[in-house]
């Protein structure tokens, strides 16, 4: 049973945060009406495998889904797919649907997610130009991933580099274009950027950094090349855009709910309207381990916020708020990231990058704030605990591989 006689909950959006909120509400004892509205035709599914194993053909579609259709029936959850929530009437506590219907709510959860930032170049509307965000995107892209074809990826973030690794595995010729001076520039240190650039080049990927794209050329409605600002022309059978994502905050903003690069929420996921909650990519939340707010684009964040929102609605104790964490699979490298490195003043490398098993630690005023661990689970796991405890660590201690990471964590906790 929920707080305040809440008997009718609507979830707008059907991604990871929505799926977790539904599960947590039912497992937490909520027995009222529960409706989820999703704009895709598919039941809620995992997105991370899309740019990795699923694109490679090593992951069956059925494994993408969080729960089978029968689970929603058994849990008495109404699933409305292939439509969107187009408006929120906060006074009447109801949402309008794309095709004219409406749904009343006592509590509304906005799990509207995010969308790819669109290319605005001339030629961006040509055939053969793709995003990689949804199941439908992969279904359109997969038949084009044929050995020997030329793929140009615009953007060297995680999605772009993961797709590059998969494409090389499938035998495509791959070029990655990045406007910044190095790959992963927004999210990591020069040391890790250099490692991944070298790794991709060793697999035959052409990486061009510090470049701008001016237009896409085509013939008969299909892309044929990418033209750089300096006039250089790169032949392309396929172009994949990976230039970031934008939060889907427009629905909340139109309803007068406070937004700023995401829907603003408190630690429980509650928006400026006490009857409306937000979770996942669309939400800007307090980052309790860092003393500021921000959006986190990760599975961990979506799951955690789904649990937080459900607990708040049910009047249950607030679940623990973990250190942010992320991962990326490229070739046989598993990158595990704990914490947020923005604002670091020192970084140190533990282990030898040439061994393809090492970690980069990020400190601010002597306090560990993040780690990038490549094929190094002990460094990742220990660092999560150290970051959450606000541990101060000397760089020489972190560099010393003769001391196991679990011992360094134990000594810091003592």
C-alpha positions as CSV (number, residue, x, y, z in Angstrom):
1,X,0.0,0.0,0.0
2,X,1.3,3.4,-0.9
3,X,1.3,6.6,1.1
4,X,-1.6,9.0,1.2
5,X,-4.1,6.6,-0.4
6,X,-2.3,6.4,-3.7
7,X,-4.3,3.8,-5.8
8,X,-3.4,4.8,-9.3
9,X,0.2,5.1,-10.6
10,X,1.2,5.9,-14.2
11,X,4.7,5.4,-15.5
12,X,5.6,7.5,-18.6
13,X,8.4,5.7,-20.4
14,X,9.4,2.0,-20.6
15,X,13.1,1.8,-20.2
16,X,15.4,0.5,-17.3
17,X,14.2,3.0,-14.7
18,X,10.5,2.3,-15.5
19,X,11.1,-1.5,-15.4
20,X,12.8,-1.2,-12.0
21,X,10.1,1.1,-10.6
22,X,7.3,-1.3,-11.7
23,X,9.1,-4.3,-10.1
24,X,9.9,-2.4,-6.8
25,X,6.4,-1.1,-6.5
26,X,4.8,-4.6,-6.8
27,X,7.5,-6.3,-4.6
28,X,7.1,-3.5,-2.1
29,X,3.4,-4.3,-1.6
30,X,1.7,-1.8,-3.9
31,X,-1.6,-3.5,-5.1
32,X,-3.3,-0.6,-6.8
33,X,-3.6,0.3,-10.5
34,X,-0.3,0.4,-12.3
35,X,0.1,1.5,-16.0
36,X,3.2,1.9,-18.1
37,X,3.2,3.8,-21.3
38,X,6.1,3.3,-23.8
39,X,6.7,4.9,-27.2
40,X,8.4,1.8,-28.7
41,X,6.5,-1.3,-29.7
42,X,8.8,-3.5,-27.5
43,X,8.4,-4.4,-23.9
44,X,11.0,-2.7,-21.6
45,X,14.5,-4.0,-22.6
46,X,18.2,-3.5,-21.9
47,X,20.0,-0.9,-24.0
48,X,23.7,-1.6,-23.2
49,X,23.9,-4.8,-25.3
50,X,22.6,-2.9,-28.4
51,X,26.1,-1.5,-29.2
52,X,27.9,-4.6,-28.1
53,X,26.8,-8.2,-28.2
54,X,23.4,-7.7,-29.8
55,X,24.8,-5.7,-32.7
56,X,27.4,-8.4,-33.1
57,X,24.7,-11.1,-33.3
58,X,25.8,-12.8,-30.1
59,X,22.9,-11.9,-28.0
60,X,19.3,-13.2,-28.7
61,X,16.5,-10.6,-28.7
62,X,14.6,-12.5,-26.0
63,X,17.5,-11.9,-23.6
64,X,17.1,-8.1,-24.0
65,X,13.8,-8.0,-22.2
66,X,13.7,-7.4,-18.5
67,X,10.6,-9.5,-18.1
68,X,8.4,-11.6,-20.4
69,X,4.9,-10.4,-21.3
70,X,3.4,-12.9,-18.9
71,X,5.1,-11.2,-15.9
72,X,3.2,-7.9,-16.6
73,X,0.0,-9.9,-16.8
74,X,0.7,-11.8,-13.6
75,X,1.5,-8.5,-11.8
76,X,-1.6,-6.9,-13.1
77,X,0.3,-4.1,-14.9
78,X,-1.3,-2.5,-17.9
79,X,1.2,-2.0,-20.6
80,X,0.5,0.6,-23.3
81,X,3.1,0.4,-26.1
82,X,3.7,2.3,-29.3
83,X,2.3,5.5,-27.9
84,X,3.6,8.5,-25.9
85,X,2.4,10.7,-23.1
86,X,1.9,14.1,-24.8
87,X,0.8,16.2,-21.9
88,X,0.4,16.4,-18.1
89,X,-2.6,18.0,-16.5
90,X,-1.3,18.5,-13.0
91,X,-4.5,20.1,-11.7
92,X,-6.6,17.2,-12.8
93,X,-3.9,14.7,-12.2
94,X,-4.1,13.0,-15.6
95,X,-1.9,12.5,-18.6
96,X,-2.9,12.9,-22.2
97,X,-1.9,10.2,-24.7
98,X,-0.7,10.6,-28.2
99,X,-3.9,9.3,-29.8
100,X,-6.3,11.3,-27.7
101,X,-6.9,9.2,-24.6
102,X,-6.0,10.1,-21.1
103,X,-5.0,8.3,-17.9
104,X,-5.7,9.6,-14.3
105,X,-3.0,9.3,-11.7
106,X,-2.4,9.7,-8.0
107,X,1.4,9.5,-8.6
108,X,3.2,9.9,-11.9
109,X,6.7,8.6,-12.6
110,X,8.5,10.2,-15.6
111,X,11.0,7.7,-16.9
112,X,11.1,9.3,-20.4
113,X,14.8,8.6,-20.9
114,X,16.9,10.4,-23.5
115,X,17.4,10.6,-27.2
116,X,20.4,10.9,-29.5
117,X,21.6,14.3,-30.3
118,X,20.9,14.7,-34.0
119,X,23.4,15.5,-36.7
120,X,22.5,18.9,-38.2
121,X,24.8,18.5,-41.2
122,X,23.7,18.8,-44.8
123,X,23.0,15.2,-45.9
124,X,22.2,13.9,-42.5
125,X,18.8,12.8,-43.8
126,X,20.4,10.4,-46.4
127,X,19.8,6.7,-46.3
128,X,22.6,4.8,-44.6
129,X,22.9,7.3,-41.7
130,X,22.0,5.8,-38.4
131,X,21.8,6.4,-34.6
132,X,22.3,3.6,-32.2
133,X,19.9,4.0,-29.3
134,X,17.0,1.7,-29.8
135,X,16.1,-1.9,-30.8
136,X,14.7,-0.5,-34.0
137,X,17.9,1.3,-34.7
138,X,19.9,-1.9,-34.5
139,X,17.3,-3.8,-36.6
140,X,17.8,-1.1,-39.4
141,X,21.6,-1.1,-39.0
142,X,22.4,-4.8,-38.7
143,X,21.7,-5.8,-42.3
144,X,24.1,-3.1,-43.4
145,X,27.0,-4.4,-41.3
146,X,28.6,-6.5,-44.1
147,X,32.4,-7.3,-44.2
148,X,34.3,-5.0,-46.5
149,X,31.8,-2.1,-46.3
150,X,33.1,1.3,-45.1
151,X,31.7,2.6,-41.8
152,X,32.3,6.2,-40.6
153,X,31.5,6.9,-37.0
154,X,31.0,10.5,-35.9
155,X,31.8,10.8,-32.3
156,X,34.4,8.9,-30.2
157,X,32.4,8.4,-27.0
158,X,31.6,5.0,-25.5
159,X,28.9,4.2,-28.0
160,X,31.1,5.2,-31.0
161,X,34.0,3.2,-29.8
162,X,32.0,0.1,-28.8
163,X,30.4,0.1,-32.3
164,X,33.8,0.5,-33.9
165,X,35.0,-2.6,-32.0
166,X,32.0,-4.6,-33.1
167,X,32.3,-3.4,-36.7
168,X,36.0,-4.4,-36.9
169,X,35.0,-7.8,-35.5
170,X,32.5,-8.1,-38.4
171,X,35.1,-7.2,-41.0
172,X,34.0,-3.6,-41.8
173,X,36.5,-0.8,-42.6
174,X,36.1,1.7,-39.8
175,X,36.9,5.4,-39.4
176,X,36.1,7.3,-36.2
177,X,35.9,11.1,-36.3
178,X,36.1,13.2,-33.1
179,X,36.0,16.9,-32.8
180,X,37.9,16.9,-29.5
181,X,41.7,16.4,-29.5
182,X,41.3,12.9,-28.1
183,X,38.8,10.1,-27.8
184,X,36.6,9.9,-24.6
185,X,37.7,13.5,-23.9
186,X,34.6,14.4,-21.9
187,X,34.8,11.4,-19.6
188,X,38.3,10.3,-18.9
189,X,42.0,11.2,-18.6
190,X,44.5,11.6,-21.5
191,X,46.2,8.4,-20.3
192,X,43.1,6.3,-20.8
193,X,42.3,8.1,-24.1
194,X,45.8,7.3,-25.4
195,X,45.4,3.6,-24.4
196,X,42.1,3.3,-26.2
197,X,43.2,5.1,-29.3
198,X,46.2,2.8,-29.6
199,X,44.0,-0.2,-29.0
200,X,41.6,0.7,-31.8
201,X,44.4,1.5,-34.2
202,X,46.0,-1.9,-33.5
203,X,42.7,-3.4,-34.6
204,X,42.7,-1.5,-37.9
205,X,40.4,1.4,-36.9
206,X,41.3,4.8,-38.4
207,X,40.9,7.5,-35.7
208,X,40.9,11.2,-36.7
209,X,40.7,13.6,-33.7
210,X,40.4,17.4,-33.8
211,X,38.3,17.2,-36.9
212,X,35.0,18.7,-37.9
213,X,32.5,17.3,-40.3
214,X,31.0,19.7,-42.8
215,X,28.5,17.6,-44.8
216,X,27.5,14.2,-46.0
217,X,27.4,13.5,-49.7
218,X,25.1,11.0,-51.3
219,X,23.8,9.5,-54.6
220,X,20.3,8.2,-55.2
221,X,19.3,9.0,-51.7
222,X,22.1,7.0,-50.1
223,X,25.2,8.3,-48.3
224,X,28.4,7.9,-50.2
225,X,31.0,10.0,-48.3
226,X,31.7,12.2,-45.3
227,X,33.3,15.6,-46.0
228,X,35.5,17.2,-43.4
229,X,35.8,20.9,-42.8
230,X,39.3,20.9,-44.4
231,X,37.8,19.5,-47.6
232,X,39.0,15.9,-47.1
233,X,36.4,13.4,-48.3
234,X,36.0,9.9,-46.7
235,X,34.1,7.2,-48.6
236,X,31.2,5.8,-46.6
237,X,28.7,3.1,-47.1
238,X,27.3,3.7,-43.6
239,X,27.5,6.6,-41.2
240,X,26.8,6.1,-37.5
241,X,26.2,9.2,-35.3
242,X,27.4,9.0,-31.7
243,X,27.5,12.6,-30.6
244,X,25.8,12.4,-27.3
245,X,22.3,12.3,-25.9
246,X,19.7,14.8,-24.7
247,X,17.3,14.3,-21.8
248,X,13.6,14.0,-22.6
249,X,12.5,16.8,-20.3
250,X,10.1,18.6,-22.6
251,X,7.0,16.9,-21.2
252,X,7.8,18.0,-17.7
253,X,8.9,21.4,-18.8
254,X,5.6,22.0,-20.6
255,X,3.7,21.1,-17.5
256,X,5.7,23.7,-15.4
257,X,7.9,21.2,-13.6
258,X,11.4,22.5,-12.8
259,X,14.0,21.4,-15.3
260,X,17.7,22.2,-16.0
261,X,19.5,19.8,-18.3
262,X,17.1,17.2,-17.0
263,X,14.0,17.1,-14.7
264,X,15.1,18.3,-11.3
265,X,14.5,15.8,-8.5
266,X,15.3,15.4,-4.8
267,X,17.0,12.4,-3.4
268,X,13.8,10.4,-3.5
269,X,13.2,11.3,-7.2
270,X,10.4,13.8,-6.4
271,X,10.1,16.7,-8.8
272,X,8.9,20.2,-8.0
273,X,5.3,18.7,-8.1
274,X,5.0,16.4,-5.1
275,X,2.8,14.0,-7.0
276,X,5.3,13.6,-9.9
277,X,8.6,11.7,-9.8
278,X,11.4,11.3,-12.4
279,X,14.0,8.6,-12.8
280,X,16.8,7.6,-15.2
281,X,18.5,9.5,-18.0
282,X,15.8,12.2,-17.9
283,X,16.4,13.2,-14.3
284,X,19.0,15.5,-12.7
285,X,19.5,14.2,-9.2
286,X,21.6,15.1,-6.1
287,X,24.9,13.3,-6.4
288,X,25.3,12.7,-2.7
289,X,28.9,11.6,-2.8
290,X,30.0,14.8,-4.7
291,X,27.9,17.6,-3.1
292,X,26.2,18.6,-6.4
293,X,23.5,17.6,-8.8
294,X,23.6,16.2,-12.3
295,X,22.4,13.6,-14.7
296,X,23.9,10.1,-14.9
297,X,23.4,8.1,-18.0
298,X,23.8,4.5,-16.8
299,X,22.1,1.3,-15.9
300,X,23.1,1.7,-12.3
301,X,21.5,5.1,-12.0
302,X,18.3,4.0,-13.7
303,X,18.0,1.0,-11.3
304,X,18.8,3.0,-8.2
305,X,16.4,5.8,-9.0
306,X,13.7,3.3,-9.9
307,X,14.1,1.8,-6.4
308,X,14.3,5.3,-4.7
309,X,11.1,6.5,-6.4
310,X,9.2,3.3,-5.5
311,X,10.3,3.5,-1.9
312,X,9.2,7.1,-1.6
313,X,5.8,6.3,-3.0
314,X,5.4,3.3,-0.7
315,X,6.6,5.2,2.3
316,X,9.5,2.8,2.8
317,X,13.0,3.7,4.0
318,X,15.2,5.2,1.4
319,X,17.4,2.6,-0.3
320,X,21.2,3.0,-0.2
321,X,22.7,5.4,-2.7
322,X,25.7,3.8,-4.3
323,X,28.8,5.3,-5.8
324,X,28.0,5.9,-9.6
325,X,29.4,3.2,-11.8
326,X,29.5,2.4,-15.5
327,X,31.1,-0.1,-17.9
328,X,32.2,-0.4,-21.5
329,X,33.1,-3.5,-23.5
330,X,35.5,-3.0,-26.4
331,X,37.3,-6.0,-28.0
332,X,38.5,-8.2,-25.0
333,X,38.7,-5.1,-22.7
334,X,36.2,-4.6,-19.9
335,X,36.4,-1.0,-18.7
336,X,34.7,-0.6,-15.3
337,X,34.3,2.9,-14.0
338,X,33.5,3.9,-10.4
339,X,32.8,7.5,-9.4
340,X,32.9,10.7,-11.4
341,X,36.3,12.0,-12.4
342,X,35.3,15.6,-13.4
343,X,37.3,18.1,-11.5
344,X,40.2,15.8,-10.5
345,X,43.6,17.5,-9.9
346,X,45.7,14.4,-9.8
347,X,45.6,11.0,-11.6
348,X,47.8,8.0,-11.2
349,X,48.2,4.8,-13.1
350,X,48.3,1.4,-11.2
351,X,49.8,-1.4,-13.4
352,X,51.2,-1.3,-16.9
353,X,48.8,-0.4,-19.7
354,X,50.9,-2.6,-22.0
355,X,49.7,-5.6,-20.0
356,X,46.1,-4.6,-20.8
357,X,45.3,-4.8,-17.1
358,X,45.6,-1.6,-15.2
359,X,43.7,1.2,-13.4
360,X,43.7,5.0,-13.5
361,X,42.8,6.6,-10.2
362,X,41.5,10.2,-9.9
363,X,42.0,12.3,-6.8
364,X,40.8,15.8,-5.8
365,X,42.6,17.4,-2.8
366,X,43.9,13.9,-2.0
367,X,40.5,12.3,-1.9
368,X,39.7,9.5,-4.3
369,X,36.8,10.5,-6.5
370,X,36.9,8.0,-9.4
371,X,38.7,5.0,-11.0
372,X,38.8,3.7,-14.6
373,X,39.7,0.0,-14.2
374,X,40.7,-2.0,-17.4
375,X,40.4,-5.7,-16.9
376,X,40.9,-5.0,-13.2
377,X,37.8,-6.0,-11.1
378,X,39.6,-5.7,-7.7
379,X,40.5,-2.1,-8.3
380,X,37.0,-1.3,-9.4
381,X,35.3,-3.0,-6.4
382,X,37.7,-1.6,-3.8
383,X,37.4,1.9,-5.3
384,X,33.7,1.9,-5.1
385,X,33.9,1.5,-1.3
386,X,36.8,4.0,-1.0
387,X,35.0,6.7,-3.0
388,X,31.8,6.3,-0.9
389,X,33.8,6.6,2.3
390,X,35.6,9.8,1.1
391,X,39.0,8.1,1.6
392,X,42.2,10.1,1.3
393,X,45.0,8.1,-0.4
394,X,48.6,8.9,-1.2
395,X,49.4,8.4,-4.9
396,X,52.4,6.2,-4.1
397,X,50.1,3.9,-2.2
398,X,47.8,3.4,-5.1
399,X,50.7,2.9,-7.6
400,X,52.3,0.1,-5.5
401,X,51.0,-3.1,-7.1
402,X,52.8,-5.2,-4.5
403,X,50.0,-4.4,-2.1
404,X,46.7,-6.0,-3.1
405,X,43.9,-3.5,-3.7
406,X,41.7,-5.1,-1.0
407,X,44.5,-4.4,1.5
408,X,44.8,-0.8,0.5
409,X,41.0,-0.5,1.0
410,X,41.2,-2.2,4.4
411,X,44.0,0.1,5.6
412,X,42.1,3.2,4.5
413,X,39.0,2.0,6.4
414,X,41.0,1.3,9.6
